[in-house]
Amino acid sequence: MANMNKTGKGFLTLVQDNETTDYLKLAYAQALSIKTSQTTVKSYAVVADKATIGSMTDQHREVFDHIIELPVDLAANESWKLSNEWQLFRLTPYYETLKVESDLLFTTDIHHWWPVMQKHEVLMSSKIYDYEGNVSDCRAYRQLFDDNDLPDVYTGLMYFRYRQTAADLFGLAE
């Protein structure tokens, strides 16, 4: 596993629009929320397909610290673009990455999370909460996990360090 010049910490999201959602718009709002709410880690990177990068304006380029083209789009014919997530490990510019889905907004500073996350090479959410603080019991997207007795993890917010454990996990996902 080569270092590939990964340094620092930052937020990373995958941006691929579909028929119903403008993920570029969401990522822009997310980047602004990070830039205004975070005190220590503010760097923001987007991974996007060629068409999405082509539609970015100067306004996007001003807010996104890194714009990375997806080398292979395995989700071109999918409405839910999950088939490209495994590539994020290789594409992140950061040694420590907080991978976030672009529909999450940051309204408070989470600088105190970084020392906790740094105790792990990979850290994923195991519960999701609604806006009222209730644990979600929705299983609509969890059938694969239920059928195969898999750990109930969510990668919508996921920390990983550029280390072998993360390489193995993303290799397995590939």
Secondary structure, 3 states (H helix, E strand, C coil): CCCCCCCCEEEEEEECCCCCCCHHHHHHHHHHHHHHHCCCCCCEEEEECHHHHHCCCHHHHHHCCEEEECCCCCCCCCCCCHHHHHHHHHHCCCCEEEEECCCCCCCCCCCCHHHHHCCCCEEEECCCECCCCCECCCCCCCHHHHHCCCCCCEEEEEEEECCHHHHHHHHHHC
